[in-house]
Protein backbone atom coordinates (compact mmCIF):
# COMPACT_ATOMS: atom_id res chain seq x y z
CA UNK A 1 0.00 0.00 0.00
CA UNK A 2 2.86 2.37 0.82
CA UNK A 3 4.43 1.63 -2.55
CA UNK A 4 1.10 2.39 -4.25
CA UNK A 5 0.83 5.82 -2.60
CA UNK A 6 4.47 6.53 -3.37
CA UNK A 7 3.92 5.77 -7.06
CA UNK A 8 0.76 7.86 -7.03
CA UNK A 9 2.62 10.84 -5.53
CA UNK A 10 5.36 10.47 -8.15
CA UNK A 11 2.73 10.57 -10.89
CA UNK A 12 1.23 13.70 -9.42
CA UNK A 13 4.65 15.32 -9.13
CA UNK A 14 5.30 14.67 -12.84
CA UNK A 15 2.73 17.28 -13.85
CA UNK A 16 4.17 20.00 -11.63
CA UNK A 17 6.50 21.38 -14.35
CA UNK A 18 3.46 21.83 -16.60
CA UNK A 19 1.64 23.69 -13.85
CA UNK A 20 4.72 25.88 -13.47
CA UNK A 21 4.65 26.68 -17.18
CA UNK A 22 0.96 27.52 -16.89
CA UNK A 23 1.70 29.96 -14.07
CA UNK A 24 4.65 31.43 -15.98
CA UNK A 25 2.48 31.95 -19.08
CA UNK A 26 -0.15 33.83 -17.06
CA UNK A 27 2.54 36.01 -15.46
CA UNK A 28 4.09 36.66 -18.87
CA UNK A 29 0.76 37.87 -20.28
CA UNK A 30 0.42 40.45 -17.50
CA UNK A 31 4.06 41.50 -17.85
CA UNK A 32 3.79 41.98 -21.62
CA UNK A 33 0.61 44.03 -21.22
CA UNK A 34 2.33 46.30 -18.68
CA UNK A 35 5.34 46.62 -20.98
CA UNK A 36 3.01 47.53 -23.87
CA UNK A 37 1.52 50.36 -21.79
CA UNK A 38 5.02 51.63 -20.98
CA UNK A 39 6.02 51.52 -24.65
CA UNK A 40 2.81 53.28 -25.67
CA UNK A 41 3.45 55.96 -23.04
CA UNK A 42 6.94 56.67 -24.37
CA UNK A 43 5.73 56.63 -27.98
CA UNK A 44 2.93 59.13 -27.32
CA UNK A 45 5.13 61.18 -24.92
CA UNK A 46 2.71 60.53 -22.06
CA UNK A 47 5.16 59.71 -19.32
CA UNK A 48 2.35 59.07 -16.86
CA UNK A 49 1.81 55.82 -18.84
CA UNK A 50 -1.98 55.58 -19.37
CA UNK A 51 -3.52 52.12 -19.06
CA UNK A 52 -4.49 51.04 -22.57
CA UNK A 53 -3.61 47.35 -22.68
CA UNK A 54 -3.45 46.44 -18.98
CA UNK A 55 -6.38 47.46 -16.81
CA UNK A 56 -8.47 46.22 -13.91
CA UNK A 57 -11.12 43.95 -15.45
CA UNK A 58 -12.49 40.42 -15.29
CA UNK A 59 -10.04 39.08 -17.88
CA UNK A 60 -6.88 40.14 -16.09
CA UNK A 61 -8.29 39.20 -12.69
CA UNK A 62 -8.83 35.67 -14.01
CA UNK A 63 -5.28 35.56 -15.39
CA UNK A 64 -3.95 36.83 -12.06
CA UNK A 65 -5.85 34.05 -10.29
CA UNK A 66 -3.76 31.59 -12.32
CA UNK A 67 -0.51 33.50 -11.81
CA UNK A 68 -1.10 33.59 -8.03
CA UNK A 69 -1.48 29.81 -7.62
CA UNK A 70 1.64 29.47 -5.46
CA UNK A 71 0.65 31.93 -2.70
CA UNK A 72 -2.98 30.73 -2.83
CA UNK A 73 -2.16 27.03 -2.45
CA UNK A 74 -1.93 25.91 1.18
CA UNK A 75 -0.92 22.37 0.23
CA UNK A 76 2.37 23.32 -1.44
CA UNK A 77 5.29 22.36 0.77
CA UNK A 78 8.23 24.76 0.94
CA UNK A 79 11.02 22.21 1.20
CA UNK A 80 13.69 24.41 -0.36
CA UNK A 81 14.62 28.07 -0.26
CA UNK A 82 13.76 28.33 -3.95
CA UNK A 83 10.17 27.30 -3.17
CA UNK A 84 9.75 30.10 -0.66
CA UNK A 85 11.45 32.55 -3.02
CA UNK A 86 9.10 31.60 -5.84
CA UNK A 87 6.07 32.22 -3.65
CA UNK A 88 7.56 35.48 -2.38
CA UNK A 89 8.14 36.64 -5.96
CA UNK A 90 4.47 36.01 -6.69
CA UNK A 91 3.48 38.29 -3.81
CA UNK A 92 5.82 41.05 -5.03
CA UNK A 93 4.50 40.61 -8.58
CA UNK A 94 0.96 41.06 -7.29
CA UNK A 95 1.98 44.31 -5.59
CA UNK A 96 3.44 45.57 -8.87
CA UNK A 97 0.26 44.67 -10.72
CA UNK A 98 -1.91 46.48 -8.17
CA UNK A 99 0.16 49.66 -8.53
CA UNK A 100 -0.33 49.50 -12.30
CA UNK A 101 -4.07 48.99 -11.85
CA UNK A 102 -4.40 52.38 -10.13
CA UNK A 103 -4.61 54.50 -13.28
CA UNK A 104 -7.18 52.26 -14.97
CA UNK A 105 -9.76 53.25 -12.34
CA UNK A 106 -9.99 56.66 -14.02
CA UNK A 107 -11.51 55.24 -17.21
CA UNK A 108 -14.21 53.16 -15.47
CA UNK A 109 -17.79 53.91 -14.56
CA UNK A 110 -18.88 53.84 -10.93
CA UNK A 111 -20.46 50.36 -11.15
CA UNK A 112 -17.40 48.92 -12.89
CA UNK A 113 -15.12 50.39 -10.23
CA UNK A 114 -17.17 48.80 -7.45
CA UNK A 115 -17.30 45.34 -9.04
CA UNK A 116 -13.65 45.19 -10.07
CA UNK A 117 -12.27 46.59 -6.81
CA UNK A 118 -14.36 44.12 -4.77
CA UNK A 119 -13.10 41.22 -6.94
CA UNK A 120 -9.50 42.38 -6.58
CA UNK A 121 -9.96 42.78 -2.83
CA UNK A 122 -11.22 39.20 -2.51
CA UNK A 123 -8.20 37.92 -4.44
CA UNK A 124 -5.69 39.95 -2.41
CA UNK A 125 -7.23 39.08 0.96
CA UNK A 126 -7.28 35.39 0.00
CA UNK A 127 -3.59 35.51 -0.87
CA UNK A 128 -2.67 37.32 2.35
CA UNK A 129 -4.73 34.99 4.56
CA UNK A 130 -3.30 31.86 2.93
CA UNK A 131 0.27 33.08 3.27
CA UNK A 132 -0.21 34.11 6.88
CA UNK A 133 -1.91 30.81 7.80
CA UNK A 134 0.98 28.78 6.45
CA UNK A 135 3.55 31.13 7.96
CA UNK A 136 2.08 30.97 11.46
CA UNK A 137 0.98 27.33 11.52
CA UNK A 138 4.17 25.93 10.00
CA UNK A 139 6.66 28.41 11.45
CA UNK A 140 8.70 25.73 13.22
CA UNK A 141 9.00 23.69 10.02
CA UNK A 142 9.65 26.66 7.77
CA UNK A 143 12.33 27.99 10.09
CA UNK A 144 14.44 24.92 9.51
CA UNK A 145 14.26 24.74 5.75
CA UNK A 146 13.50 28.20 4.42
CA UNK A 147 13.28 31.84 5.50
CA UNK A 148 9.88 32.30 3.86
CA UNK A 149 8.01 32.13 7.15
CA UNK A 150 9.58 35.38 8.30
CA UNK A 151 10.18 37.16 5.01
CA UNK A 152 6.62 36.83 3.72
CA UNK A 153 5.09 39.07 6.37
CA UNK A 154 6.46 42.39 5.11
CA UNK A 155 5.47 41.99 1.41
CA UNK A 156 1.97 40.81 2.29
CA UNK A 157 1.53 43.74 4.69
CA UNK A 158 2.64 46.11 1.93
CA UNK A 159 0.16 44.43 -0.40
CA UNK A 160 -2.63 45.15 2.09
CA UNK A 161 -1.52 48.79 2.20
CA UNK A 162 -1.69 48.89 -1.59
CA UNK A 163 -5.20 47.49 -1.47
CA UNK A 164 -6.21 50.14 1.08
CA UNK A 165 -4.74 52.85 -1.18
CA UNK A 166 -6.57 51.51 -4.21
CA UNK A 167 -9.87 51.31 -2.31
CA UNK A 168 -9.40 54.89 -1.09
CA UNK A 169 -8.86 56.02 -4.68
CA UNK A 170 -11.96 54.13 -5.80
CA UNK A 171 -14.06 55.83 -3.12
CA UNK A 172 -12.91 59.37 -3.91
CA UNK A 173 -12.78 58.99 -7.71
CA UNK A 174 -16.51 59.42 -8.54
CA UNK A 175 -16.64 62.74 -6.65
CA UNK A 176 -13.39 63.89 -8.28
CA UNK A 177 -14.71 63.01 -11.75
CA UNK A 178 -17.92 64.99 -11.19
CA UNK A 179 -15.94 67.99 -9.99
CA UNK A 180 -13.59 67.67 -12.96
CA UNK A 181 -16.51 67.48 -15.39
CA UNK A 182 -18.06 70.61 -13.88
CA UNK A 183 -14.82 72.57 -14.21
CA UNK A 184 -14.37 71.32 -17.78
CA UNK A 185 -17.84 72.53 -18.75
CA UNK A 186 -17.08 75.98 -17.30
CA UNK A 187 -13.83 76.16 -19.29
CA UNK A 188 -15.69 74.95 -22.37
CA UNK A 189 -18.20 77.82 -22.12
CA UNK A 190 -15.38 80.35 -21.82
CA UNK A 191 -13.59 78.82 -24.81
CA UNK A 192 -16.78 78.87 -26.91
CA UNK A 193 -17.22 82.57 -26.09
CA UNK A 194 -13.67 83.26 -27.21
CA UNK A 195 -14.29 81.25 -30.39
CA UNK A 196 -17.23 83.56 -31.21
CA UNK A 197 -14.94 86.54 -30.85
CA UNK A 198 -12.43 84.89 -33.18
CA UNK A 199 -15.07 84.36 -35.88
CA UNK A 200 -15.83 88.08 -35.86
CA UNK A 201 -12.13 88.94 -36.30
CA UNK A 202 -10.14 89.37 -39.51
CA UNK A 203 -6.68 88.76 -41.00
CA UNK A 204 -3.66 87.35 -39.21
CA UNK A 205 -5.19 87.76 -35.77
CA UNK A 206 -7.84 85.19 -36.67
CA UNK A 207 -5.27 82.51 -37.43
CA UNK A 208 -3.26 83.27 -34.34
CA UNK A 209 -6.29 83.14 -32.06
CA UNK A 210 -7.51 79.97 -33.71
CA UNK A 211 -4.15 78.32 -33.03
CA UNK A 212 -4.26 79.48 -29.43
CA UNK A 213 -7.80 78.18 -29.12
CA UNK A 214 -6.81 74.76 -30.47
CA UNK A 215 -3.95 74.57 -27.97
CA UNK A 216 -6.33 75.51 -25.15
CA UNK A 217 -8.76 72.77 -26.17
CA UNK A 218 -5.92 70.25 -26.27
CA UNK A 219 -4.75 71.20 -22.77
CA UNK A 220 -8.33 70.99 -21.51
CA UNK A 221 -8.75 67.51 -22.97
CA UNK A 222 -5.46 66.26 -21.58
CA UNK A 223 -5.81 67.68 -18.07
CA UNK A 224 -9.43 66.52 -17.87
CA UNK A 225 -8.42 62.94 -18.59
CA UNK A 226 -9.33 61.01 -15.39
CA UNK A 227 -6.27 58.76 -15.79
CA UNK A 228 -4.03 61.83 -15.94
CA UNK A 229 -5.69 63.19 -12.80
CA UNK A 230 -5.14 59.83 -11.07
CA UNK A 231 -1.47 59.84 -12.09
CA UNK A 232 -1.00 63.25 -10.44
CA UNK A 233 -2.78 62.27 -7.22
CA UNK A 234 -1.08 61.68 -3.89
CA UNK A 235 -2.62 58.19 -3.63
CA UNK A 236 -1.02 57.14 -6.92
CA UNK A 237 2.36 58.37 -5.72
CA UNK A 238 1.85 56.47 -2.46
CA UNK A 239 1.09 53.24 -4.32
CA UNK A 240 4.25 53.68 -6.40
CA UNK A 241 6.37 54.13 -3.27
CA UNK A 242 4.82 51.03 -1.64
CA UNK A 243 5.48 49.04 -4.82
CA UNK A 244 9.14 50.15 -4.79
CA UNK A 245 9.47 49.16 -1.14
CA UNK A 246 8.07 45.72 -1.87
CA UNK A 247 10.43 45.25 -4.83
CA UNK A 248 13.40 46.45 -2.75
CA UNK A 249 12.53 43.98 0.00
CA UNK A 250 12.44 41.17 -2.58
C-alpha positions as CSV (number, residue, x, y, z in Angstrom):
1,X,0.0,0.0,0.0
2,X,2.9,2.4,0.8
3,X,4.4,1.6,-2.5
4,X,1.1,2.4,-4.2
5,X,0.8,5.8,-2.6
6,X,4.5,6.5,-3.4
7,X,3.9,5.8,-7.1
8,X,0.8,7.9,-7.0
9,X,2.6,10.8,-5.5
10,X,5.4,10.5,-8.2
11,X,2.7,10.6,-10.9
12,X,1.2,13.7,-9.4
13,X,4.7,15.3,-9.1
14,X,5.3,14.7,-12.8
15,X,2.7,17.3,-13.9
16,X,4.2,20.0,-11.6
17,X,6.5,21.4,-14.3
18,X,3.5,21.8,-16.6
19,X,1.6,23.7,-13.9
20,X,4.7,25.9,-13.5
21,X,4.7,26.7,-17.2
22,X,1.0,27.5,-16.9
23,X,1.7,30.0,-14.1
24,X,4.7,31.4,-16.0
25,X,2.5,32.0,-19.1
26,X,-0.1,33.8,-17.1
27,X,2.5,36.0,-15.5
28,X,4.1,36.7,-18.9
29,X,0.8,37.9,-20.3
30,X,0.4,40.4,-17.5
31,X,4.1,41.5,-17.8
32,X,3.8,42.0,-21.6
33,X,0.6,44.0,-21.2
34,X,2.3,46.3,-18.7
35,X,5.3,46.6,-21.0
36,X,3.0,47.5,-23.9
37,X,1.5,50.4,-21.8
38,X,5.0,51.6,-21.0
39,X,6.0,51.5,-24.7
40,X,2.8,53.3,-25.7
41,X,3.5,56.0,-23.0
42,X,6.9,56.7,-24.4
43,X,5.7,56.6,-28.0
44,X,2.9,59.1,-27.3
45,X,5.1,61.2,-24.9
46,X,2.7,60.5,-22.1
47,X,5.2,59.7,-19.3
48,X,2.3,59.1,-16.9
49,X,1.8,55.8,-18.8
50,X,-2.0,55.6,-19.4
51,X,-3.5,52.1,-19.1
52,X,-4.5,51.0,-22.6
53,X,-3.6,47.4,-22.7
54,X,-3.5,46.4,-19.0
55,X,-6.4,47.5,-16.8
56,X,-8.5,46.2,-13.9
57,X,-11.1,44.0,-15.5
58,X,-12.5,40.4,-15.3
59,X,-10.0,39.1,-17.9
60,X,-6.9,40.1,-16.1
61,X,-8.3,39.2,-12.7
62,X,-8.8,35.7,-14.0
63,X,-5.3,35.6,-15.4
64,X,-3.9,36.8,-12.1
65,X,-5.9,34.1,-10.3
66,X,-3.8,31.6,-12.3
67,X,-0.5,33.5,-11.8
68,X,-1.1,33.6,-8.0
69,X,-1.5,29.8,-7.6
70,X,1.6,29.5,-5.5
71,X,0.7,31.9,-2.7
72,X,-3.0,30.7,-2.8
73,X,-2.2,27.0,-2.5
74,X,-1.9,25.9,1.2
75,X,-0.9,22.4,0.2
76,X,2.4,23.3,-1.4
77,X,5.3,22.4,0.8
78,X,8.2,24.8,0.9
79,X,11.0,22.2,1.2
80,X,13.7,24.4,-0.4
81,X,14.6,28.1,-0.3
82,X,13.8,28.3,-4.0
83,X,10.2,27.3,-3.2
84,X,9.8,30.1,-0.7
85,X,11.5,32.5,-3.0
86,X,9.1,31.6,-5.8
87,X,6.1,32.2,-3.7
88,X,7.6,35.5,-2.4
89,X,8.1,36.6,-6.0
90,X,4.5,36.0,-6.7
91,X,3.5,38.3,-3.8
92,X,5.8,41.1,-5.0
93,X,4.5,40.6,-8.6
94,X,1.0,41.1,-7.3
95,X,2.0,44.3,-5.6
96,X,3.4,45.6,-8.9
97,X,0.3,44.7,-10.7
98,X,-1.9,46.5,-8.2
99,X,0.2,49.7,-8.5
100,X,-0.3,49.5,-12.3
101,X,-4.1,49.0,-11.8
102,X,-4.4,52.4,-10.1
103,X,-4.6,54.5,-13.3
104,X,-7.2,52.3,-15.0
105,X,-9.8,53.3,-12.3
106,X,-10.0,56.7,-14.0
107,X,-11.5,55.2,-17.2
108,X,-14.2,53.2,-15.5
109,X,-17.8,53.9,-14.6
110,X,-18.9,53.8,-10.9
111,X,-20.5,50.4,-11.1
112,X,-17.4,48.9,-12.9
113,X,-15.1,50.4,-10.2
114,X,-17.2,48.8,-7.5
115,X,-17.3,45.3,-9.0
116,X,-13.6,45.2,-10.1
117,X,-12.3,46.6,-6.8
118,X,-14.4,44.1,-4.8
119,X,-13.1,41.2,-6.9
120,X,-9.5,42.4,-6.6
121,X,-10.0,42.8,-2.8
122,X,-11.2,39.2,-2.5
123,X,-8.2,37.9,-4.4
124,X,-5.7,39.9,-2.4
125,X,-7.2,39.1,1.0
126,X,-7.3,35.4,0.0
127,X,-3.6,35.5,-0.9
128,X,-2.7,37.3,2.4
129,X,-4.7,35.0,4.6
130,X,-3.3,31.9,2.9
131,X,0.3,33.1,3.3
132,X,-0.2,34.1,6.9
133,X,-1.9,30.8,7.8
134,X,1.0,28.8,6.5
135,X,3.6,31.1,8.0
136,X,2.1,31.0,11.5
137,X,1.0,27.3,11.5
138,X,4.2,25.9,10.0
139,X,6.7,28.4,11.4
140,X,8.7,25.7,13.2
141,X,9.0,23.7,10.0
142,X,9.7,26.7,7.8
143,X,12.3,28.0,10.1
144,X,14.4,24.9,9.5
145,X,14.3,24.7,5.8
146,X,13.5,28.2,4.4
147,X,13.3,31.8,5.5
148,X,9.9,32.3,3.9
149,X,8.0,32.1,7.1
150,X,9.6,35.4,8.3
151,X,10.2,37.2,5.0
152,X,6.6,36.8,3.7
153,X,5.1,39.1,6.4
154,X,6.5,42.4,5.1
155,X,5.5,42.0,1.4
156,X,2.0,40.8,2.3
157,X,1.5,43.7,4.7
158,X,2.6,46.1,1.9
159,X,0.2,44.4,-0.4
160,X,-2.6,45.2,2.1
161,X,-1.5,48.8,2.2
162,X,-1.7,48.9,-1.6
163,X,-5.2,47.5,-1.5
164,X,-6.2,50.1,1.1
165,X,-4.7,52.8,-1.2
166,X,-6.6,51.5,-4.2
167,X,-9.9,51.3,-2.3
168,X,-9.4,54.9,-1.1
169,X,-8.9,56.0,-4.7
170,X,-12.0,54.1,-5.8
171,X,-14.1,55.8,-3.1
172,X,-12.9,59.4,-3.9
173,X,-12.8,59.0,-7.7
174,X,-16.5,59.4,-8.5
175,X,-16.6,62.7,-6.7
176,X,-13.4,63.9,-8.3
177,X,-14.7,63.0,-11.8
178,X,-17.9,65.0,-11.2
179,X,-15.9,68.0,-10.0
180,X,-13.6,67.7,-13.0
181,X,-16.5,67.5,-15.4
182,X,-18.1,70.6,-13.9
183,X,-14.8,72.6,-14.2
184,X,-14.4,71.3,-17.8
185,X,-17.8,72.5,-18.7
186,X,-17.1,76.0,-17.3
187,X,-13.8,76.2,-19.3
188,X,-15.7,75.0,-22.4
189,X,-18.2,77.8,-22.1
190,X,-15.4,80.4,-21.8
191,X,-13.6,78.8,-24.8
192,X,-16.8,78.9,-26.9
193,X,-17.2,82.6,-26.1
194,X,-13.7,83.3,-27.2
195,X,-14.3,81.3,-30.4
196,X,-17.2,83.6,-31.2
197,X,-14.9,86.5,-30.8
198,X,-12.4,84.9,-33.2
199,X,-15.1,84.4,-35.9
200,X,-15.8,88.1,-35.9
201,X,-12.1,88.9,-36.3
202,X,-10.1,89.4,-39.5
203,X,-6.7,88.8,-41.0
204,X,-3.7,87.3,-39.2
205,X,-5.2,87.8,-35.8
206,X,-7.8,85.2,-36.7
207,X,-5.3,82.5,-37.4
208,X,-3.3,83.3,-34.3
209,X,-6.3,83.1,-32.1
210,X,-7.5,80.0,-33.7
211,X,-4.1,78.3,-33.0
212,X,-4.3,79.5,-29.4
213,X,-7.8,78.2,-29.1
214,X,-6.8,74.8,-30.5
215,X,-4.0,74.6,-28.0
216,X,-6.3,75.5,-25.2
217,X,-8.8,72.8,-26.2
218,X,-5.9,70.3,-26.3
219,X,-4.8,71.2,-22.8
220,X,-8.3,71.0,-21.5
221,X,-8.8,67.5,-23.0
222,X,-5.5,66.3,-21.6
223,X,-5.8,67.7,-18.1
224,X,-9.4,66.5,-17.9
225,X,-8.4,62.9,-18.6
226,X,-9.3,61.0,-15.4
227,X,-6.3,58.8,-15.8
228,X,-4.0,61.8,-15.9
229,X,-5.7,63.2,-12.8
230,X,-5.1,59.8,-11.1
231,X,-1.5,59.8,-12.1
232,X,-1.0,63.3,-10.4
233,X,-2.8,62.3,-7.2
234,X,-1.1,61.7,-3.9
235,X,-2.6,58.2,-3.6
236,X,-1.0,57.1,-6.9
237,X,2.4,58.4,-5.7
238,X,1.8,56.5,-2.5
239,X,1.1,53.2,-4.3
240,X,4.2,53.7,-6.4
241,X,6.4,54.1,-3.3
242,X,4.8,51.0,-1.6
243,X,5.5,49.0,-4.8
244,X,9.1,50.1,-4.8
245,X,9.5,49.2,-1.1
246,X,8.1,45.7,-1.9
247,X,10.4,45.2,-4.8
248,X,13.4,46.5,-2.7
249,X,12.5,44.0,0.0
250,X,12.4,41.2,-2.6
